[in-house]
């Protein structure tokens, strides 16, 4: 766990709001063709591989809890369609970095293709990467520490290995046993963690292998 102070670039780039990020990254670009006419509906939509593109209100709730800022390094665990990673890319701006981790190769290729559909003159997401998850490993322990970690799949217990990938002051938002948790690392000790609870949600299960 890193004890640094995090990024110091925030003042140079204005903070984009979550609604503004939604307006810049159309959901339909990250959906299979047969689901695109449902893009404006506030429901989860299938993207194949028994995975879903989460309903917009849930994504908005998670991003508001996460509070990504310009210049932040963000880990997106279970990036799926790539839509949330793209939204995070807008929120952290050009000096930030978003790493989406996904275990399904077909979803990775589709997510990368969806990112390429966005006009770089309108929204530059060169700061977003979607990579293959290492079998048996959660997140990217070799690439931390991160300022923020977002988990879009439901764990049954809070994964300590993801907390360890956060720097001091870092935040993770994750559904655990049906409840959305916000986890804040408050110090360098093993027990220096603050956890708050933010309602009931349903997600696909978090899988390690």
C-alpha positions in Angstrom: 0.0 0.0 0.0 1.5 3.3 -1.1 1.9 6.2 1.4 2.3 8.9 -1.2 0.0 11.9 -1.6 -1.4 10.9 -4.9 -1.6 13.1 -8.0 -1.1 16.8 -7.9 -2.4 17.7 -11.4 -6.1 18.3 -10.5 -6.2 22.1 -10.6 -4.9 22.3 -14.2 -7.9 20.4 -15.6 -11.5 21.2 -14.7 -13.6 18.5 -13.1 -16.1 16.9 -15.4 -19.4 15.9 -13.7 -20.8 12.4 -14.0 -23.8 13.7 -16.1 -21.3 15.4 -18.4 -19.3 12.2 -18.8 -22.5 10.3 -19.7 -23.3 12.9 -22.4 -19.8 12.4 -23.9 -19.8 8.6 -24.0 -23.0 7.2 -25.6 -24.0 3.9 -24.0 -25.2 2.5 -27.3 -21.7 2.4 -28.7 -20.8 -0.2 -26.1 -23.7 -2.5 -26.6 -24.3 -5.4 -29.1 -26.3 -4.3 -32.1 -29.4 -6.1 -31.0 -29.4 -4.2 -27.7 -28.7 -0.7 -28.9 -32.4 0.3 -29.2 -32.7 -0.2 -25.4 -29.7 2.0 -24.6 -31.8 4.8 -23.1 -33.7 2.4 -20.8 -32.6 2.3 -17.2 -32.1 -1.5 -17.2 -29.0 -3.8 -17.4 -28.5 -5.1 -20.9 -26.8 -8.3 -22.0 -23.4 -8.1 -23.7 -22.8 -11.8 -24.0 -20.7 -14.2 -22.0 -23.4 -14.1 -19.3 -22.3 -10.5 -18.5 -24.3 -7.3 -18.5 -23.9 -3.6 -19.2 -25.1 -2.2 -15.9 -28.2 0.1 -15.8 -27.2 3.8 -16.1 -28.5 4.8 -12.6 -26.3 2.1 -11.0 -23.3 3.2 -12.9 -23.9 6.9 -12.0 -24.3 5.9 -8.3 -21.0 4.1 -8.3 -19.2 6.9 -10.1 -20.5 9.5 -7.6 -19.4 7.3 -4.7 -16.0 6.7 -6.3 -15.3 10.5 -6.9 -12.6 10.1 -9.6 -10.7 13.3 -10.1 -8.5 14.7 -13.0 -5.1 13.0 -12.9 -6.2 9.9 -11.0 -5.1 6.4 -11.8 -8.1 4.1 -11.8 -8.5 0.4 -11.9 -11.8 -0.9 -13.3 -12.3 -4.5 -12.3 -14.7 -6.5 -14.5 -14.8 -3.8 -17.2 -17.2 -5.8 -19.4 -18.4 -3.7 -22.3 -15.9 -0.9 -21.6 -18.5 1.7 -21.1 -17.7 2.4 -17.5 -14.0 2.5 -18.3 -14.7 5.1 -21.0 -16.7 7.2 -18.5 -13.9 7.0 -16.0 -11.5 8.1 -18.8 -13.5 11.3 -19.3 -13.6 11.9 -15.5 -9.9 11.5 -14.9 -9.0 13.5 -18.0 -5.9 13.4 -20.2 -3.4 13.3 -17.3 -5.2 10.4 -15.7 -5.1 6.7 -16.5 -7.8 4.0 -16.5 -7.0 0.3 -16.7 -10.0 -2.0 -17.3 -9.4 -5.6 -16.4 -11.7 -8.3 -18.0 -11.5 -12.1 -18.1 -13.6 -12.7 -21.3 -11.5 -12.3 -24.4 -14.5 -11.5 -26.7 -15.6 -8.7 -24.4 -12.1 -7.3 -24.4 -12.0 -7.1 -28.2 -15.5 -5.6 -28.3 -14.7 -3.0 -25.7 -11.5 -2.0 -27.5 -13.5 -1.7 -30.8 -16.1 0.4 -29.0 -13.5 2.8 -27.7 -12.2 3.2 -31.2 -15.7 4.3 -32.4 -15.5 7.4 -30.3 -14.3 10.5 -32.2 -10.9 11.5 -30.6 -11.5 15.1 -31.6 -14.6 15.0 -29.4 -13.5 12.8 -26.6 -9.9 11.6 -26.3 -9.8 8.3 -24.5 -6.2 7.4 -25.2 -5.8 7.2 -21.4 -8.0 4.1 -21.3 -6.7 0.5 -21.7 -8.6 -2.7 -21.5 -6.5 -5.7 -20.6 -6.9 -9.4 -19.9 -7.2 -10.5 -16.3 -4.4 -12.7 -15.0 -5.9 -16.1 -13.9 -6.4 -16.4 -10.2 -5.5 -12.7 -9.6 -7.8 -9.8 -8.8 -6.9 -6.5 -10.3 -3.3 -5.5 -11.2 -1.2 -5.8 -8.1 1.9 -5.3 -10.2 0.7 -1.9 -11.5 -0.5 -0.2 -8.3 -1.0 1.7 -6.3 -4.2 3.2 -7.7 -6.1 6.3 -6.6 -9.4 4.6 -7.2 -10.7 1.0 -7.8 -14.1 0.3 -9.2 -15.5 -3.2 -9.1 -18.5 -4.0 -11.3 -19.1 -7.5 -10.1 -20.3 -8.8 -6.8 -17.9 -10.3 -4.2 -19.2 -12.4 -1.3 -16.5 -11.0 1.0 -14.4 -7.8 0.8 -11.3 -8.6 -1.3 -8.3 -7.5 0.8 -6.0 -7.9 -2.2 -7.8 -5.0 -4.0 -7.6 -2.8 -0.9 -3.9 -3.4 -1.0 -3.7 -2.0 -4.5 -4.9 1.4 -3.3 -2.7 4.2 -2.1 -3.4 6.0 1.2 -6.4 8.2 0.6 -7.6 5.9 -2.2 -11.2 4.8 -2.6 -12.8 1.6 -3.8 -16.4 1.1 -4.6 -17.6 -2.6 -4.7 -20.8 -4.6 -4.3 -20.3 -7.2 -1.6 -23.0 -9.7 -0.7 -25.7 -7.5 -2.4 -24.6 -4.3 -0.7 -22.7 -1.4 -2.2 -19.6 -0.5 -0.2 -17.3 2.5 -0.3 -13.9 1.6 1.1 -11.4 4.4 1.9 -7.8 3.7 2.9 -7.1 6.0 5.8 -3.5 5.0 6.6 -0.7 2.6 6.0 -1.7 0.0 8.5 -3.6 -3.2 7.7 -6.7 -2.0 9.6 -6.6 1.7 8.4 -9.7 1.4 6.4 -13.1 3.1 6.6 -16.1 1.3 5.1 -19.6 2.9 4.5 -22.7 1.1 3.1 -24.8 2.5 0.3 -27.8 0.3 -0.4 -28.7 -2.9 -2.1 -27.6 -3.8 -5.6 -27.5 -6.9 -7.8 -24.5 -7.7 -10.0 -23.0 -10.7 -11.8 -20.5 -12.6 -9.5 -16.9 -11.6 -9.2 -14.7 -14.5 -10.5 -11.0 -14.9 -10.0 -10.0 -17.6 -12.5 
